[in-house]
């Protein structure tokens, strides 16, 4: 629902490549495919061997940074419910905090592909039973060694309702986790899901010590140790001198806190009180860029504000009405007027160009008032007044609605824009009105996005669209381990949404962050701010 590259060789290990037809050569088996896709390995030219990043390569990467200094980060959220328990994390401040103190089995790169962290490799033949080889020599902040028991406990605790995990619906796919060797665990799923390594990169799945129930402190394996934590006020982490990744972190200390007001957040940045802020309004970019020593980072992502047409009530139960409204979306005008150019033109498909499963071959739906009028006449709504609900809660939706209203007037359709307050919009208006808007944050995988927002039984099926063929294909794609076949399935799914679903996606919104030019080592990830909330571990300050 609402707010929740540059692939470099990470210091912790090797990068994951996406296998494709050109990689598949003689002797390349299904198991090789899964090893290549999921083990964090670089393929040799022959396509049959596996290489991992050498220690010297990691050391060389670590030497590029400057050690020392304290960085201050301000986010847009602050709450007395702030937590040190990864399972309960719910917003950007939480995510940034827990990534300071804990590691996951995997993390995501700039293409949203999984890379290994506490896992050395993940192997499977059927995408149901997974063997996870674990890193050796990793220790928790309390000096205890990282073991398979920590993984078993960390993953299985999400299935217990008492944990109140924010990812219980994802964890319910896990049937069992058990130690299968001194540095190995076996994860068995209820059904095939080739995205398990992607799912395990979610902040809530960070690894905690076996048996941990008290989260007044943070005992993880991460780059920083907890110095201070006051919920709703601030968090301070100091360098973990015994961190298992050689040369990291660069920073001595990181202070994290929330400033909910955007203007105050920008002022804090430009006055030198903080080094990095997120959720910068497009209207503030000129001021930030125009101040010496500061800049704006633009990260393309899968976030979008969408036109939502309920297809289970009139007038959206007419496919002609849906198509007519989509043809009224002037994407280039929306891009410039609603988002000041900080957006990428979209095509009514929810998977964006940063995603490895994006289907670029879908013909672009153009702004076409004549086609819009043709379909709206067939739907029998010309001469009627159609209410369209918008709110500042759905970023850019008020501007989008007004632009659509102006275009509709030129063909004889009256759109009545009803602006409602942000307070209560998501509970009282979203998914409840015949024509309105949503605002969808990026999801870590195509499967999670399609499952949460487009399957017939999805909790957040915005338009009420139901398509049994689509549902079956989502499940089939989830379990397909051949990358090329899976990509073709996702192309079909995007085409179905584009042609039949009551969702209009005009643009993908560019994420804007403000920062001091002293911050170095930035490697954006198109999923969340602050390098998908992992920045503290990798960046440094250049005085």
Residue, then its C-alpha position, 0 to 999 in steps of 0.5 A: x500500500x502506501x510508504x512503507x545500478x550499479x552492482x558492485x562487488x560487495x565486500x562480503x562475497x561474490x555477486x550473483x549473475x542472472x543466467x540466460x540463454x547465452x550462458x547455457x552451454x553444453x553440460x549445463x544442468x538444472x542443478x548448475x542453473x540453480x547454483x549459478x542463480x542462487x549461490x552468489x557465484x561468477x560463471x566461468x566462460x565455459x559455463x560449468x565452473x564456479x568462482x567466488x570472490x577472492x580475499x584479495x579482491x575484497x581487501x582491495x574494495x575495502x581499501x577504497x574507503x576512509x576510516x573514522x568519523x560519525x555520520x548522522x541520518x534523519x528519516x521521515x518517521x519516528x515513533x515510540x514503537x521503534x524497535x530493535x527486533x527485526x521481526x517487528x520492523x515496519x518503516x524506514x527508521x526501523x529498517x535502517x536501525x536493524x541493518x546496523x546491528x544484524x546481518x541477513x542470510x542474503x541481501x539485494x543488489x542494484x538489480x534486486x538480485x540476491x547476494x550471499x551474506x551469512x549464507x555461503x550458497x543456497x542450493x536446490x533442485x526443486x525450489x522446495x527443499x533448500x540447502x544453505x551453507x553458512x559462513x564460518x568464523x562469524x561471531x555475535x556481539x556477545x562473542x558467541x559463534x554464529x551457528x545453524x541454531x541461530x538460523x533455525x530460531x530466527x526463521x521459525x520465530x516468524x511463524x509464531x503469532x506471538x512474535x507479531x512478525x510483519x512477514x508472517x504471511x511470507x514465513x508461512x511458506x516455510x514448512x521447516x528449518x533444521x540443522x543439516x550439518x555443522x555449518x548448514x541448514x535445510x529449509x523446506x517450503x510448503x510449495x516451490x518458490x525460486x524467490x526464497x533467497x530474495x525473500x530472506x533479504x527482507x529486513x525482518x528476516x535478519x538473523x538474531x541469536x538463538x533463543x533471544x526474547x529480550x530486544x531491549x538491546x541488539x545482539x547481532x553479527x552486524x557492523x555496529x554495536x548498540x551504544x544508545x537506543x531511545x524509541x522515538x528519539x534516537x539510535x547510536x551505533x559504534x563500530x564493531x571492532x570484531x566485525x567478520x567482514x575485513x575492513x568494514x565498517x568505515x565509520x566509527x559511529x552512526x546516529x539515527x533519528x526521525x524528523x517527520x516534517x520534510x521542510x525541517x528535515x531539509x533544513x537540518x541537512x543544509x544547516x549541517x546537523x545531518x549528513x543524509x535524509x530521505x523522502x525529499x519533495x521534488x519541490x525541495x531539490x533546487x534548494x538542496x542542489x543549489x547549496x554548496x556541499x550538498x546534492x540530491x540522489x535520484x534512484x529509479x525504483x518500482x514505486x508508483x501512484x496508480x489509477x484504481x478502477x474497481x472492476x466489481x462495481x459500475x462503471x468499472x465493471x465495463x472493460x471499455x470504461x477501464x480502457x477509456x480511462x487508461x487512454x486519458x492518462x497523459x503520461x508525459x504531462x503527469x511526469x512533468x506536472x505531478x512529479x517535476x520530471x522525477x519519474x520514469x514513463x510507465x505502461x500500466x504494468x507494475x514491474x518496473x525497468x529496474x527489475x530483472x523481470x521487467x517486460x520491455x516488449x509490451x507496446x506503449x499505451x499512448x495518451x489518445x483522447x479519440x480512443x478514450x472517447x470511443x471506449x467511454x461511449x461504448x461504456x455508456x458513460x458520456x454525458x455522465x459525471x464520474x467522481x474520482x477520489x484523490x488525496x495527498x496521501x497518494x503521492x501526486x494523485x491530486x495533480x493526476x486527477x486534475x490533469x485527467x479531468x482536463x483531458x476528459x472535458x475536451x472529449x465531453x466527459x465530466x470527471x468530478x475530482x473529490x479531494x479528501x484529507x490524508x488522514x484516514x485515506x488508506x482505511x476509508x477511501x482506498x480500494x473502497x471508491x469506484x475510481x481513486x488512487x493507490x500508492x505502491x512502494x517497491x517490493x523485493x520480488x516480482x512474485x511478492x508484488x503480484x501476489x500481494x496486489x493482483x492475485x484474486x485472493x490478494x489482501x490488497x487487490x486494488x481493483x478487485x480484478x479476478x482472473x483464474x488464469x493469472x492466478x495459476x500463472x503466478x504460482x507456476x512462475x514462483x516455482x519455475x527455476x529456469x530463469x529464461x522460462x520464468x522471465x517469459x511467464x512474468x512477461x505474460x503476467x505483465x501483459x495480462x495486467x496491462x490489457x485486462x486489469x483495472x489499474x493504470x500506472x502512468x509513471x514510476x516515481x524516482x526516489x529522492x534523497x538529500x545528502x552531504x557531498x562528504x558521504x562517499x561509497x554510495x551504491x543505490x538500490x531501487x527498493x528503499x532509501x539509504x541503499x535499501x537501509x544498509x548504508x551505515x555498513x558501507x559508506x564513509x565520510x570524506x572531510 
